[in-house]
Amino acid sequence: MAKAIEGARSLELGDRVGPFVGMLGTNGRWYALSDFRDKAALVFIFDSNRCPTAKAYVPRMIRLQDEYADRGVELIAVNSTDPHLYAEESYEAMVARARESHFNFPYLKDADQSLARTFGATCTFHVFVLDRERRLRYRGRFDNSRNPERVTSNDLRAALDDLLAGGPVRVPETDAFGCSLDLI
């Protein structure tokens, strides 16, 4: 079971995320926040196997990881949906989706929803960016349209570019959209 140590309240911009342990990845490996200590930035995306919005973003997630990996960025997809509510959110379904979609990033099961609560995730596709000190620097949407041909604002990329350039994130918060994240 995942345990986010600072889970009493959701993070505010500038807050440091507490360490987490025990997050099972679709590769069969157990992850902790310390596994990513060498990364300049972490992008947590609360994802879903059944949400049409989440499904639409898979190619963009893969492309973002390809393009930013050399700059020390790690994208981490997190599934916090209870599989008792939706069978397609099971760990086995996550493994199949990651394999079929050729995920190039960790896809973790937040079995007890503690990571979603810590971040204050409200929907699947909610994005959070942590800097090297693991402080929250951006939260919101990936970009402004589920349809890639209609994107006019690449919010996540802009936040990462600001952060990696050593400056403040100019737009640290946007409105996330997608499917409701059902926390129990």
NUTORMI-692481 format. One record per residue (C-alpha): x, y, z; residue in one letter. Coordinates in pm, whole numbers, plus 50000, padded with zeros to 5 digits. Layout:
<nodes>
{{X Y Z} 'a'}
...
</nodes>
This chain:
<nodes>
{{50000 50000 50000} 'm'}
{{50118 50351 49921} 'a'}
{{50188 50580 50209} 'k'}
{{50228 50953 50156} 'a'}
{{50366 51078 50483} 'i'}
{{50236 51434 50457} 'e'}
{{49880 51329 50374} 'g'}
{{49686 51535 50626} 'a'}
{{49620 51818 50381} 'r'}
{{49671 51880 50014} 's'}
{{49981 52059 49895} 'l'}
{{49991 52429 49832} 'e'}
{{50224 52585 49576} 'l'}
{{50573 52593 49726} 'g'}
{{50505 52312 49974} 'd'}
{{50746 52022 49986} 'r'}
{{50598 51679 49926} 'v'}
{{50676 51424 50193} 'g'}
{{50835 51096 50094} 'p'}
{{50615 50814 49979} 'f'}
{{50691 50445 49979} 'v'}
{{50522 50133 49852} 'g'}
{{50384 50242 49515} 'm'}
{{50366 49941 49282} 'l'}
{{50459 50014 48921} 'g'}
{{50328 49830 48619} 't'}
{{50679 49690 48571} 'n'}
{{50637 49497 48898} 'g'}
{{50876 49723 49087} 'r'}
{{50790 49902 49413} 'w'}
{{50868 50274 49403} 'y'}
{{50948 50540 49660} 'a'}
{{51005 50913 49609} 'l'}
{{51374 50856 49681} 's'}
{{51401 50649 49360} 'd'}
{{51381 50977 49168} 'f'}
{{51632 51178 49376} 'r'}
{{51859 51250 49079} 'd'}
{{51581 51412 48873} 'k'}
{{51561 51790 48827} 'a'}
{{51182 51781 48811} 'a'}
{{50904 51529 48859} 'l'}
{{50574 51546 48673} 'v'}
{{50298 51355 48852} 'f'}
{{49992 51293 48637} 'i'}
{{49683 51139 48795} 'f'}
{{49571 50902 48525} 'd'}
{{49296 50651 48452} 's'}
{{49249 50351 48226} 'n'}
{{48885 50434 48152} 'r'}
{{48880 50816 48124} 'c'}
{{48856 50940 47763} 'p'}
{{49061 51248 47851} 't'}
{{49341 51039 47999} 'a'}
{{49337 50809 47697} 'k'}
{{49363 51106 47459} 'a'}
{{49678 51229 47631} 'y'}
{{49886 50910 47611} 'v'}
{{50079 51009 47295} 'p'}
{{50153 51352 47443} 'r'}
{{50273 51198 47770} 'm'}
{{50510 50966 47584} 'i'}
{{50638 51252 47367} 'r'}
{{50692 51478 47669} 'l'}
{{50896 51210 47848} 'q'}
{{51104 51153 47533} 'd'}
{{51171 51524 47490} 'e'}
{{51243 51615 47854} 'y'}
{{51425 51306 47986} 'a'}
{{51766 51443 47886} 'd'}
{{51690 51755 48090} 'r'}
{{51634 51555 48408} 'g'}
{{51254 51537 48401} 'v'}
{{51065 51221 48498} 'e'}
{{50697 51182 48423} 'l'}
{{50515 50956 48669} 'i'}
{{50158 50848 48597} 'a'}
{{49952 50756 48903} 'v'}
{{49627 50561 48910} 'n'}
{{49435 50630 49231} 's'}
{{49095 50498 49124} 't'}
{{48958 50214 49334} 'd'}
{{48926 49902 49116} 'p'}
{{48624 49795 49322} 'h'}
{{48441 50091 49166} 'l'}
{{48566 50024 48812} 'y'}
{{48718 49690 48713} 'a'}
{{48914 49854 48430} 'e'}
{{49120 50039 48695} 'e'}
{{49272 49718 48834} 's'}
{{49647 49675 48856} 'y'}
{{49628 49404 48588} 'e'}
{{49448 49644 48353} 'a'}
{{49712 49908 48425} 'm'}
{{49987 49661 48330} 'v'}
{{49810 49578 48004} 'a'}
{{49756 49946 47916} 'r'}
{{50116 50041 47991} 'a'}
{{50244 49755 47776} 'r'}
{{50001 49812 47486} 'e'}
{{50063 50188 47484} 's'}
{{50441 50151 47525} 'h'}
{{50462 50377 47829} 'f'}
{{50816 50512 47871} 'n'}
{{50752 50629 48227} 'f'}
{{50647 50466 48555} 'p'}
{{50274 50398 48596} 'y'}
{{50206 50355 48967} 'l'}
{{49905 50224 49162} 'k'}
{{49806 50450 49452} 'd'}
{{49607 50170 49615} 'a'}
{{49505 50362 49927} 'd'}
{{49464 50696 49745} 'q'}
{{49704 50867 49985} 's'}
{{49911 51025 49709} 'l'}
{{49600 51169 49542} 'a'}
{{49493 51314 49877} 'r'}
{{49838 51456 49945} 't'}
{{49847 51634 49611} 'f'}
{{49481 51732 49621} 'g'}
{{49412 51568 49285} 'a'}
{{49051 51615 49179} 't'}
{{49037 51457 48835} 'c'}
{{49211 51228 48595} 't'}
{{49407 51418 48420} 'f'}
{{49545 51638 48698} 'h'}
{{49912 51738 48663} 'v'}
{{50159 51837 48938} 'f'}
{{50523 51943 48895} 'v'}
{{50783 51919 49170} 'l'}
{{51123 52086 49151} 'd'}
{{51455 51932 49258} 'r'}
{{51376 52010 49624} 'e'}
{{51039 51837 49573} 'r'}
{{50842 52155 49617} 'r'}
{{50518 52196 49425} 'l'}
{{50578 52448 49145} 'r'}
{{50287 52382 48907} 'y'}
{{49946 52221 48923} 'r'}
{{49668 52205 48669} 'g'}
{{49630 52084 48315} 'r'}
{{49872 51936 48064} 'f'}
{{49753 52179 47798} 'd'}
{{49423 52342 47708} 'n'}
{{49257 52086 47481} 's'}
{{49192 51715 47478} 'r'}
{{49216 51741 47099} 'n'}
{{49585 51790 47011} 'p'}
{{49494 51988 46698} 'e'}
{{49317 52251 46911} 'r'}
{{49593 52313 47167} 'v'}
{{49681 52680 47197} 't'}
{{49844 52676 47541} 's'}
{{50111 52420 47633} 'n'}
{{50088 52485 48007} 'd'}
{{50294 52192 48136} 'l'}
{{50574 52248 47886} 'r'}
{{50584 52619 47972} 'a'}
{{50604 52537 48344} 'a'}
{{50886 52287 48287} 'l'}
{{51077 52528 48065} 'd'}
{{51051 52804 48328} 'd'}
{{51159 52568 48605} 'l'}
{{51451 52418 48412} 'l'}
{{51571 52768 48316} 'a'}
{{51606 52844 48686} 'g'}
{{51327 53095 48713} 'g'}
{{50986 53096 48872} 'p'}
{{50701 52927 48691} 'v'}
{{50517 53220 48533} 'r'}
{{50178 53046 48536} 'v'}
{{50195 52811 48836} 'p'}
{{49830 52708 48835} 'e'}
{{49571 52629 48570} 't'}
{{49234 52456 48582} 'd'}
{{49265 52080 48535} 'a'}
{{48998 51896 48341} 'f'}
{{48904 51536 48277} 'g'}
{{48710 51269 48460} 'c'}
{{48625 51299 48827} 's'}
{{48869 51124 49058} 'l'}
{{48654 50914 49288} 'd'}
{{48823 50909 49628} 'l'}
{{48672 50685 49893} 'i'}
</nodes>
